[in-house]
Amino acid sequence: MYIASCPLRVSLFGGSTDNPYFVDKYGRGSVISFTCSLKTYITLHEDKLGYNMQGRKYIVNYSKREETQFIGDIKNELVRIVLNHFGCFPLTVSMTSDAYSQGSGLASSSSYIIALIKCISMFNELHLTDIEICELALQLEQEMNPYCGYQDPYGCGIGGFKRIDFERGGIIKYDFLSTEIFTHYDAWWIQENRF
């Protein structure tokens, strides 16, 4: 069994400037975001005597359970696109999250895609860097949503508090920012809310 997780991201400034159409038109975009302690989780395994090997079925568990013999019949678009990209034979994929993630604005779809790519990479003994995983996650997510911006996979896949600059031609640059602002806020909040 393989298990991977990926944090959700919180975007502070620059939303929509990460859209590929914006970057192509204006030459660049920039966002400030950070990853939080909430994560998505993927477990992936291939059984030896069961649905995968004997029944030749893909099993996908999320808020629903799917069983199918063909990747193309998987209703969960995210899982279908990633499994199809890697040409996976029947496996069991389970998805869960620390937060209700449907429409949360925390880039959960990107986080799930990144975690699933990591799991499949480990399973297939592929050695992808975090940047390569982010690039592939963006490419695959744009198959589901052509308006997906750069900040979602790159914001989730590369941890920390950061400014991310996007330049025409797919150039991505990171500037990791000081987290001291969060330390000062914690101290202020404790002082103001002392009982």
MARBA-3410 file (N, C-alpha, C, O; in Angstrom, 1 decimal):
195
0.8,-1.2,0.0,0.0,0.0,0.0,0.9,1.2,0.0,1.9,1.3,0.7 ~ 0.5,2.2,-0.8,1.2,3.5,-0.9,0.3,4.6,-0.3,-0.9,4.6,-0.7 ~ 0.8,5.5,0.4,0.0,6.6,1.0,0.8,7.9,0.7,2.0,8.0,0.9 ~ 0.1,8.9,0.2,0.7,10.2,0.0,-0.3,11.3,0.5,-1.6,11.1,0.5 ~ 0.2,12.4,0.9,-0.7,13.5,1.3,-0.1,14.8,0.7,1.0,14.8,0.3
-1.0,15.7,0.6,-0.6,17.0,0.1,-1.4,18.1,0.8,-2.6,18.0,1.0 ~ -0.7,19.2,1.2,-1.4,20.2,2.0,-2.4,21.0,1.0,-2.2,21.1,-0.2 ~ -3.4,21.6,1.6,-4.2,22.5,1.0,-3.5,23.9,1.0,-2.7,24.1,1.9 ~ -3.9,24.8,0.2,-3.2,26.1,0.2,-4.2,27.2,0.4,-5.4,27.1,0.0 ~ -3.7,28.3,1.0,-4.5,29.5,1.3,-3.9,30.6,0.5,-2.7,30.9,0.6
-4.7,31.2,-0.4,-4.2,32.3,-1.2,-4.6,33.6,-0.6,-5.7,33.8,-0.3 ~ -3.6,34.5,-0.5,-3.8,35.8,0.1,-4.0,36.9,-0.9,-4.9,37.7,-0.8 ~ -3.1,37.0,-1.9,-3.1,38.1,-2.9,-2.8,37.5,-4.3,-2.0,36.6,-4.4 ~ -3.3,38.2,-5.3,-2.9,37.9,-6.6,-3.8,36.9,-7.4,-3.5,36.6,-8.5 ~ -4.9,36.5,-6.8,-5.8,35.6,-7.5,-6.2,36.1,-8.9,-6.4,37.3,-9.0
-6.3,35.2,-9.8,-6.6,35.5,-11.2,-5.4,35.9,-12.0,-5.4,35.8,-13.2 ~ -4.4,36.5,-11.4,-3.2,36.8,-12.2,-2.4,35.6,-12.5,-1.4,35.7,-13.3 ~ -2.7,34.4,-11.9,-2.1,33.2,-12.2,-2.7,32.4,-13.4,-2.2,31.4,-13.8 ~ -3.8,32.9,-13.9,-4.5,32.3,-15.0,-3.6,32.3,-16.2,-3.1,33.4,-16.6 ~ -3.5,31.2,-16.9,-2.6,31.2,-18.1,-2.9,32.3,-19.2,-2.0,32.8,-19.8
-4.2,32.6,-19.3,-4.6,33.6,-20.3,-4.1,35.0,-19.8,-3.7,35.8,-20.7 ~ -4.2,35.3,-18.5,-3.7,36.5,-18.0,-2.2,36.6,-18.2,-1.7,37.7,-18.6 ~ -1.5,35.6,-17.8,0.0,35.5,-18.0,0.4,35.7,-19.4,1.3,36.5,-19.7 ~ -0.3,35.1,-20.3,0.0,35.2,-21.8,-0.2,36.6,-22.2,0.6,37.2,-23.0 ~ -1.3,37.2,-21.8,-1.6,38.6,-22.2,-0.7,39.7,-21.6,-0.2,40.5,-22.3
-0.4,39.6,-20.3,0.3,40.6,-19.6,1.8,40.3,-19.4,2.6,41.1,-18.9 ~ 2.2,39.0,-19.7,3.6,38.6,-19.5,3.9,38.1,-18.2,5.0,37.4,-18.1 ~ 3.1,38.3,-17.2,3.4,37.8,-15.8,2.2,37.9,-14.9,1.3,38.6,-15.2 ~ 2.3,37.2,-13.8,1.3,37.2,-12.7,2.0,36.9,-11.5,3.2,36.4,-11.5 ~ 1.4,37.2,-10.3,2.1,36.9,-9.1,1.0,36.7,-8.0,0.0,37.4,-7.9
1.3,35.7,-7.1,0.4,35.4,-6.0,1.2,35.3,-4.7,2.4,34.9,-4.7 ~ 0.6,35.5,-3.6,1.1,35.2,-2.3,0.2,34.2,-1.6,-1.0,34.4,-1.5 ~ 0.8,33.0,-1.2,0.0,32.0,-0.6,0.8,31.2,0.4,2.0,31.4,0.5 ~ 0.1,30.4,1.1,0.8,29.4,2.0,0.1,28.1,2.1,-1.1,28.1,1.9 ~ 0.8,27.1,2.4,0.1,25.8,2.7,-0.2,25.8,4.1,0.4,26.3,5.0
-1.3,25.1,4.4,-1.8,25.0,5.8,-1.7,23.6,6.3,-1.1,22.7,5.6 ~ -2.1,23.3,7.5,-1.9,22.0,8.2,-3.0,21.0,7.7,-2.9,19.9,8.0 ~ -4.0,21.5,7.0,-5.1,20.6,6.4,-4.5,20.0,5.2,-3.9,20.6,4.3 ~ -4.8,18.7,5.0,-4.3,18.0,3.9,-5.3,17.1,3.2,-6.4,16.8,3.8 ~ -5.0,16.7,2.0,-5.7,15.6,1.3,-4.8,14.3,1.4,-3.6,14.4,1.5
-5.5,13.2,1.4,-4.7,11.9,1.5,-5.2,10.9,0.4,-6.4,10.8,0.1 ~ -4.2,10.2,-0.1,-4.5,9.2,-1.1,-3.9,7.9,-0.6,-2.7,7.9,-0.2 ~ -4.6,6.8,-0.7,-4.0,5.5,-0.5,-4.2,4.8,-1.8,-5.3,4.9,-2.4 ~ -3.2,4.0,-2.2,-3.3,3.3,-3.4,-2.7,1.9,-3.2,-1.7,1.7,-2.6 ~ -3.4,0.9,-3.6,-2.9,-0.5,-3.5,-3.5,-1.4,-4.6,-4.5,-1.1,-5.2
-2.8,-2.5,-4.8,-3.2,-3.5,-5.7,-3.4,-4.8,-4.9,-2.4,-5.3,-4.4 ~ -4.6,-5.3,-4.9,-4.8,-6.5,-4.1,-4.2,-7.7,-4.9,-4.1,-7.6,-6.1 ~ -3.9,-8.8,-4.2,-3.4,-10.0,-4.9,-4.5,-11.0,-5.2,-4.4,-11.8,-6.1 ~ -5.5,-11.1,-4.3,-6.6,-12.0,-4.5,-7.9,-11.3,-4.2,-8.5,-11.5,-3.2 ~ -8.3,-10.5,-5.2,-9.6,-9.8,-5.0,-10.0,-9.0,-6.2,-9.8,-9.5,-7.3
-10.6,-7.9,-6.0,-11.2,-7.1,-7.1,-10.2,-6.7,-8.1,-10.5,-6.8,-9.3 ~ -9.0,-6.3,-7.7,-8.0,-5.8,-8.7,-7.5,-6.9,-9.6,-7.6,-6.9,-10.8 ~ -6.9,-7.9,-8.9,-6.2,-9.0,-9.7,-7.2,-10.0,-10.3,-7.1,-10.4,-11.4 ~ -8.1,-10.5,-9.5,-9.0,-11.5,-9.9,-10.2,-10.9,-10.8,-10.6,-11.5,-11.8 ~ -10.8,-9.9,-10.2,-11.9,-9.3,-10.9,-11.6,-8.3,-12.0,-12.5,-7.8,-12.7
-10.3,-7.9,-12.1,-9.8,-6.9,-13.0,-10.6,-5.6,-12.9,-11.0,-5.0,-14.0 ~ -10.8,-5.2,-11.7,-11.6,-4.0,-11.5,-10.8,-2.9,-10.8,-10.0,-3.1,-9.9 ~ -11.1,-1.7,-11.2,-10.6,-0.5,-10.5,-11.6,-0.2,-9.4,-12.8,-0.2,-9.7 ~ -11.1,0.1,-8.2,-12.0,0.5,-7.1,-11.6,1.9,-6.7,-10.4,2.2,-6.5 ~ -12.5,2.8,-6.7,-12.3,4.2,-6.3,-13.2,4.5,-5.1,-14.4,4.5,-5.3
-12.6,4.9,-4.0,-13.4,5.3,-2.8,-13.2,6.7,-2.5,-12.0,7.2,-2.3 ~ -14.3,7.4,-2.4,-14.3,8.8,-2.0,-15.6,9.0,-1.3,-15.9,8.1,-0.5 ~ -16.4,10.0,-1.5,-17.7,10.1,-0.9,-18.6,9.1,-1.5,-19.7,8.9,-1.0 ~ -18.2,8.4,-2.5,-18.9,7.3,-3.2,-17.9,6.2,-3.4,-16.7,6.3,-3.2 ~ -18.4,5.0,-3.8,-17.5,3.9,-4.2,-17.8,3.5,-5.6,-19.0,3.3,-6.0
-16.8,3.4,-6.4,-16.9,3.0,-7.8,-16.2,1.7,-8.0,-15.1,1.5,-7.4 ~ -16.7,0.8,-8.8,-16.1,-0.4,-9.3,-16.3,-0.5,-10.8,-17.4,-0.5,-11.2 ~ -15.2,-0.6,-11.5,-15.3,-0.7,-13.0,-14.2,-1.4,-13.6,-13.1,-1.4,-13.0 ~ -14.3,-2.0,-14.7,-13.3,-2.7,-15.4,-12.4,-1.8,-16.3,-11.4,-2.2,-16.8 ~ -12.9,-0.6,-16.6,-12.2,0.3,-17.5,-12.0,1.7,-16.9,-12.9,2.2,-16.3
-10.8,2.2,-17.1,-10.5,3.5,-16.6,-11.5,4.5,-17.2,-11.9,5.4,-16.4 ~ -11.9,4.4,-18.4,-12.8,5.4,-19.0,-14.1,5.4,-18.4,-14.9,6.4,-18.6 ~ -14.5,4.4,-17.6,-15.8,4.4,-17.0,-15.8,5.0,-15.6,-16.8,5.0,-14.9 ~ -14.6,5.3,-15.1,-14.5,5.9,-13.7,-15.2,7.3,-13.8,-14.8,8.2,-14.6 ~ -16.1,7.5,-12.9,-16.9,8.8,-12.9,-16.1,9.9,-12.2,-16.3,11.1,-12.6
-15.2,9.6,-11.3,-14.4,10.6,-10.6,-13.4,11.1,-11.6,-12.4,10.4,-11.9 ~ -13.7,12.3,-12.1,-12.9,12.8,-13.3,-11.4,12.9,-12.9,-10.5,12.6,-13.7 ~ -11.1,13.4,-11.7,-9.7,13.6,-11.3,-9.0,12.2,-11.3,-7.9,12.2,-11.9 ~ -9.5,11.2,-10.7,-8.9,9.9,-10.7,-8.8,9.3,-12.1,-7.7,8.8,-12.5 ~ -9.8,9.4,-12.9,-9.8,8.9,-14.2,-8.7,9.5,-15.1,-8.0,8.8,-15.7
-8.6,10.8,-15.0,-7.5,11.5,-15.8,-6.1,11.1,-15.4,-5.3,10.8,-16.2 ~ -5.9,11.0,-14.1,-4.5,10.6,-13.6,-4.2,9.2,-13.9,-3.1,8.9,-14.4 ~ -5.2,8.3,-13.6,-4.9,6.8,-13.9,-4.7,6.6,-15.4,-3.8,5.9,-15.9 ~ -5.5,7.3,-16.3,-5.4,7.2,-17.7,-4.0,7.7,-18.2,-3.4,7.1,-19.0 ~ -3.5,8.8,-17.6,-2.2,9.4,-18.0,-1.1,8.4,-17.8,-0.2,8.2,-18.6
-1.2,7.7,-16.6,-0.1,6.7,-16.3,-0.4,5.3,-16.9,0.4,4.4,-16.8 ~ -1.6,5.1,-17.5,-1.9,3.8,-18.1,-2.0,2.7,-17.0,-1.5,1.6,-17.2 ~ -2.5,3.0,-15.9,-2.5,2.1,-14.7,-3.4,0.9,-15.0,-4.5,1.1,-15.6 ~ -3.0,-0.2,-14.6,-3.8,-1.4,-14.5,-4.7,-1.4,-13.3,-4.4,-0.5,-12.4 ~ -5.6,-2.3,-13.1,-6.6,-2.2,-12.0,-5.9,-2.0,-10.6,-5.1,-2.8,-10.2
-6.3,-1.0,-9.9,-5.8,-0.6,-8.6,-7.0,-0.2,-7.7,-8.1,0.1,-8.2 ~ -6.7,0.0,-6.5,-7.7,0.6,-5.5,-7.2,1.9,-5.1,-6.1,2.0,-4.6 ~ -8.0,3.0,-5.3,-7.6,4.3,-4.9,-8.6,4.8,-3.9,-9.8,4.7,-4.1 ~ -8.2,5.3,-2.7,-9.1,5.9,-1.7,-8.6,7.3,-1.5,-7.4,7.6,-1.4 ~ -9.6,8.2,-1.4,-9.4,9.6,-1.2,-10.1,10.1,0.1,-11.2,9.8,0.3
-9.4,10.9,0.9,-10.0,11.5,2.0,-9.3,12.9,2.3,-8.2,13.1,1.7 ~ -9.8,13.7,3.2,-9.3,15.0,3.4,-9.6,15.4,4.9,-10.5,14.9,5.5 ~ -8.7,16.3,5.4,-8.9,16.9,6.7,-10.1,17.9,6.7,-10.6,18.2,7.8 ~ -10.5,18.4,5.6,-11.5,19.4,5.5,-12.5,19.0,4.4,-12.1,18.4,3.4 ~ -13.8,19.4,4.6,-14.7,19.3,3.5,-14.2,20.1,2.4,-14.1,21.3,2.5
-13.9,19.5,1.2,-13.1,20.2,0.2,-13.9,20.6,-1.0,-13.3,21.3,-1.9 ~ -15.1,20.3,-1.2,-15.8,20.6,-2.4,-16.2,22.1,-2.4,-17.0,22.6,-1.7 ~ -15.5,22.8,-3.3,-15.8,24.2,-3.4,-15.2,25.1,-2.3,-15.7,26.2,-2.1 ~ -14.2,24.6,-1.6,-13.7,25.3,-0.4,-12.8,26.5,-0.8,-12.6,27.4,0.0 ~ -12.3,26.5,-2.0,-11.3,27.5,-2.4,-9.9,27.3,-1.9,-9.1,28.2,-1.9
-9.7,26.1,-1.4,-8.3,25.7,-0.9,-7.5,24.9,-1.8,-6.5,24.3,-1.5 ~ -8.0,24.8,-3.1,-7.3,24.0,-4.2,-7.2,22.5,-3.9,-6.2,21.9,-4.1 ~ -8.3,22.0,-3.4,-8.4,20.6,-3.0,-8.2,19.7,-4.2,-7.5,18.6,-4.1 ~ -8.7,20.1,-5.4,-8.5,19.2,-6.6,-7.1,19.1,-6.9,-6.6,18.0,-7.3 ~ -6.3,20.2,-6.9,-4.9,20.2,-7.1,-4.2,19.3,-6.1,-3.3,18.6,-6.4
-4.6,19.5,-4.8,-3.9,18.7,-3.8,-4.1,17.2,-4.0,-3.2,16.5,-3.8 ~ -5.4,16.8,-4.3,-5.6,15.4,-4.6,-4.8,14.9,-5.8,-4.3,13.8,-5.7 ~ -4.8,15.7,-6.8,-4.0,15.3,-8.0,-2.5,15.1,-7.7,-1.9,14.1,-8.1 ~ -2.0,16.0,-6.9,-0.6,15.9,-6.5,-0.3,14.7,-5.7,0.6,13.9,-5.9 ~ -1.2,14.4,-4.7,-1.1,13.2,-3.9,-1.2,11.9,-4.7,-0.5,11.0,-4.5
-2.1,11.9,-5.6,-2.3,10.7,-6.5,-1.1,10.5,-7.4,-0.7,9.4,-7.6 ~ -0.6,11.6,-8.0,0.6,11.5,-8.8,1.8,10.9,-8.0,2.6,10.1,-8.4 ~ 1.9,11.4,-6.7,3.0,10.9,-5.8,2.8,9.4,-5.6,3.8,8.7,-5.7 ~ 1.6,9.0,-5.3,1.4,7.6,-5.0,1.7,6.7,-6.2,2.4,5.7,-6.1 ~ 1.2,7.1,-7.4,1.5,6.3,-8.6,3.0,6.4,-8.9,3.5,5.3,-9.4
3.7,7.5,-8.7,5.1,7.5,-8.9,5.9,6.6,-8.0,6.8,5.9,-8.5 ~ 5.5,6.5,-6.7,6.1,5.5,-5.8,5.8,4.1,-6.3,6.7,3.3,-6.3 ~ 4.5,3.8,-6.6,4.1,2.5,-7.1,4.9,2.1,-8.3,5.3,0.9,-8.4 ~ 5.1,3.0,-9.2,5.8,2.7,-10.5,7.3,2.9,-10.4,8.0,2.8,-11.4 ~ 7.8,3.3,-9.2,9.2,3.6,-9.0,9.7,4.7,-10.0,10.9,4.6,-10.5
8.9,5.7,-10.1,9.3,6.9,-10.9,9.9,7.9,-9.9,9.4,8.0,-8.8 ~ 10.9,8.6,-10.3,11.5,9.6,-9.5,11.2,11.0,-10.0,12.1,11.5,-10.7 ~ 10.1,11.5,-9.6,9.7,12.8,-10.1,10.0,13.8,-9.0,9.8,13.6,-7.8 ~ 10.5,15.0,-9.4,10.8,16.0,-8.4,9.4,16.7,-8.1,8.4,16.5,-8.8 ~ 9.4,17.5,-7.0,8.2,18.2,-6.7,7.8,19.2,-7.8,6.6,19.3,-8.0
8.7,19.8,-8.4,8.4,20.7,-9.5,7.8,19.9,-10.7,6.8,20.3,-11.3 ~ 8.4,18.8,-11.0,7.8,17.9,-12.1,6.4,17.5,-11.8,5.5,17.4,-12.7 ~ 6.1,17.1,-10.5,4.8,16.7,-10.1,3.8,17.9,-10.3,2.7,17.7,-10.7 ~ 4.3,19.1,-9.9,3.4,20.3,-10.0,3.1,20.6,-11.5,2.0,20.9,-11.9 ~ 4.1,20.5,-12.4,3.9,20.7,-13.8,2.9,19.7,-14.4,2.0,20.1,-15.1
3.0,18.4,-14.0,2.1,17.4,-14.5,0.7,17.6,-13.9,-0.3,17.4,-14.6 ~ 0.6,18.0,-12.6,-0.7,18.2,-12.0,-1.4,19.4,-12.7,-2.6,19.2,-13.0 ~ -0.7,20.4,-13.1,-1.3,21.5,-13.8,-1.8,21.0,-15.1,-3.0,21.3,-15.5 ~ -1.0,20.3,-15.9,-1.4,19.8,-17.2,-2.6,18.9,-17.1,-3.6,19.1,-17.9 ~ -2.7,18.0,-16.1,-3.8,17.1,-16.0,-5.1,17.9,-15.5,-6.2,17.6,-15.9
-4.9,18.8,-14.5,-6.0,19.5,-14.0,-6.7,20.4,-15.1,-7.9,20.6,-15.2 ~ -5.8,20.9,-16.0,-6.4,21.7,-17.1,-7.2,20.9,-18.1,-8.0,21.5,-18.9 ~ -7.1,19.6,-18.1,-7.9,18.7,-18.9,-9.4,18.8,-18.3,-10.3,18.7,-19.0 ~ -9.5,18.9,-17.0,-10.8,19.0,-16.3,-11.3,20.4,-16.3,-12.5,20.6,-16.5 ~ -10.4,21.3,-16.1,-10.8,22.7,-16.0,-9.8,23.6,-16.8,-8.7,23.9,-16.2
-10.1,24.0,-18.0,-9.1,24.8,-18.8,-8.8,26.1,-18.2,-7.8,26.8,-18.6 ~ -9.6,26.6,-17.2,-9.3,27.9,-16.6,-8.5,27.7,-15.3,-8.2,28.7,-14.6 ~ -8.0,26.5,-15.0,-7.2,26.3,-13.8,-5.9,27.2,-13.9,-5.3,27.2,-14.9 ~ -5.6,27.9,-12.8,-4.4,28.7,-12.8,-3.2,28.0,-12.3,-3.3,26.8,-11.8 ~ -2.1,28.6,-12.4,-0.8,28.1,-11.9,-0.8,27.9,-10.4,-0.2,27.0,-9.9
-1.4,28.8,-9.7,-1.2,28.9,-8.2,-1.7,27.6,-7.5,-1.2,27.3,-6.4 ~ -2.7,27.0,-8.1,-3.3,25.8,-7.3,-2.3,24.7,-7.2,-2.0,24.3,-6.0 ~ -1.8,24.1,-8.3,-0.8,23.0,-8.0,0.5,23.5,-7.5,1.1,22.8,-6.6 ~ 1.0,24.6,-7.9,2.3,25.1,-7.4,2.1,25.6,-5.9,3.1,25.5,-5.2 ~ 1.0,26.1,-5.6,0.8,26.6,-4.2,0.7,25.4,-3.2,1.1,25.5,-2.1
0.0,24.3,-3.7,-0.1,23.1,-2.8,1.2,22.3,-2.8,1.6,21.8,-1.8 ~ 1.7,22.1,-4.0,2.9,21.2,-4.2,4.2,21.6,-3.6,5.1,20.8,-3.3 ~ 4.3,22.9,-3.5,5.6,23.5,-2.9,5.1,24.2,-1.6,4.4,25.2,-1.6 ~ 5.5,23.6,-0.5,5.0,24.1,0.8,5.6,25.5,1.2,6.5,26.0,0.6 ~ 5.1,26.0,2.3,5.6,27.2,2.9,4.8,28.5,2.5,3.8,28.4,1.8
5.2,29.6,3.1,4.7,30.9,2.9,5.5,31.5,1.8,6.8,31.6,1.9 ~ 4.9,31.9,0.7,5.7,32.2,-0.5,5.0,33.2,-1.4,3.8,33.3,-1.5 ~ 5.8,33.9,-2.2,5.3,34.6,-3.4,5.7,33.8,-4.6,6.9,33.4,-4.7 ~ 4.8,33.6,-5.5,5.1,32.8,-6.7,4.8,33.7,-7.9,3.8,34.3,-8.0 ~ 5.8,33.9,-8.7,5.7,34.7,-9.9,5.6,33.7,-11.1,6.3,32.7,-11.2
4.7,34.1,-12.0,4.5,33.3,-13.2,4.8,34.1,-14.4,4.3,35.2,-14.5 ~ 5.6,33.6,-15.3,6.0,34.4,-16.4,5.6,33.7,-17.7,5.5,32.4,-17.7 ~ 5.4,34.4,-18.8,5.1,33.9,-20.1,6.1,32.8,-20.4,7.3,32.9,-20.2 ~ 5.6,31.7,-21.0,6.5,30.6,-21.3,6.6,29.5,-20.3,7.4,28.6,-20.3 ~ 5.7,29.6,-19.2,5.7,28.6,-18.2,6.8,28.7,-17.1,7.1,27.8,-16.5
7.4,29.9,-17.0,8.5,30.1,-16.0,7.8,30.4,-14.7,7.1,31.3,-14.6 ~ 8.2,29.6,-13.7,7.7,29.8,-12.3,8.9,30.1,-11.4,9.9,29.4,-11.4 ~ 8.7,31.1,-10.6,9.8,31.5,-9.6,9.1,31.6,-8.2,8.0,32.1,-8.1 ~ 9.9,31.2,-7.2,9.4,31.2,-5.8,10.3,32.2,-5.0,11.5,32.2,-5.2 ~ 9.7,32.9,-4.2,10.4,33.7,-3.2,9.7,33.4,-1.8,8.6,33.8,-1.5
10.4,32.6,-1.0,9.9,32.2,0.3,10.0,33.3,1.2,11.0,34.0,1.4 ~ 8.9,33.6,1.9,8.7,34.8,2.8,8.9,34.4,4.2,8.7,33.2,4.6 ~ 9.2,35.4,5.0,9.4,35.2,6.4,8.0,34.9,7.1,7.0,35.5,6.8 ~ 8.0,33.9,8.0,6.8,33.6,8.7,6.7,34.4,10.0,5.8,34.1,10.9 ~ 7.6,35.3,10.2,7.6,36.1,11.5,6.3,36.8,11.7,5.9,37.0,12.9
5.6,37.2,10.7,4.3,37.9,10.8,3.3,37.0,11.6,2.5,37.5,12.4 ~ 3.4,35.7,11.4,2.4,34.8,12.1,2.8,34.7,13.5,1.9,34.6,14.4 ~ 4.1,34.7,13.9,4.5,34.7,15.2,4.0,35.9,16.0,3.6,35.8,17.1 ~ 4.2,37.1,15.4,3.7,38.3,16.1,2.2,38.3,16.3,1.7,38.7,17.3 ~ 1.5,37.8,15.3,0.0,37.7,15.4,-0.4,36.8,16.6,-1.2,37.1,17.4
0.3,35.6,16.7,0.0,34.7,17.8,0.2,35.3,19.1,-0.6,35.2,20.0 ~ 1.3,36.0,19.3,1.6,36.7,20.5,0.6,37.8,20.8,0.2,37.9,22.0 ~ 0.2,38.6,19.8,-0.8,39.6,20.0,-2.1,39.0,20.4,-2.8,39.5,21.3 ~ -2.5,37.9,19.7,-3.8,37.3,20.0,-3.9,36.8,21.4,-4.9,36.9,22.1 ~ -2.8,36.1,21.9,-2.7,35.6,23.2,-2.8,36.8,24.2,-3.6,36.7,25.2
-2.1,37.8,24.0,-2.1,39.0,24.9,-3.5,39.6,25.0,-4.0,40.0,26.1 ~ -4.2,39.8,23.8,-5.5,40.4,23.8,-6.6,39.5,24.3,-7.6,40.1,24.8 ~ -6.4,38.2,24.3,-7.5,37.3,24.7,-7.2,36.6,26.0,-7.7,35.5,26.3 ~ -6.3,37.2,26.8,-6.0,36.5,28.1,-7.2,36.7,29.1,-7.8,37.8,29.1 ~ -7.5,35.6,29.8,-8.7,35.7,30.7,-8.2,35.9,32.1,-9.1,36.0,33.0
END
